[in-house]
Amino acid sequence: MSLNYNEIGKNIREVRKENGLSQAMLSELVEKSPSYISYIETGAKSMSLNTFVMIANALGVTADRLLMEQLDEKNDITSSQVAALLADCSAFEDGVIIDTIKALKHSMRERRKR
């Protein structure tokens, strides 16, 4: 299996934009040139594992978030995505959301049995 650098680059671009970063800003964080970041995002160039880890850390995501389409087992919703959604919630809101998810999960499994 070979890695699809186009997909990895697309994921990097998506997360970078979600974080409100320009290519120039990301390039400063990882100490690479803006043109190199552009090449990575378009899949024109591959990157070292060290650069990949630096990018993931700079974007505040796990490696699996950037590799999603490359992994055999995929979760559409990763723990980092859930954490990002809950980041600005109060403890009360977290509790309500968790209770809602538990109830929804239970309901779906009960309906599936029918």
Secondary structure, DSSP 8 states (H G I E B T S, - for coil): ----HHHHHHHHHHHHHHTT--HHHHHHHHT--HHHHHHHHHTSS---HHHHHHHHHHHT--HHHHHGGG-SS--SS-HHHHHHHHTT--HHHHHHHHHHHHHHHHHHHHHHH-
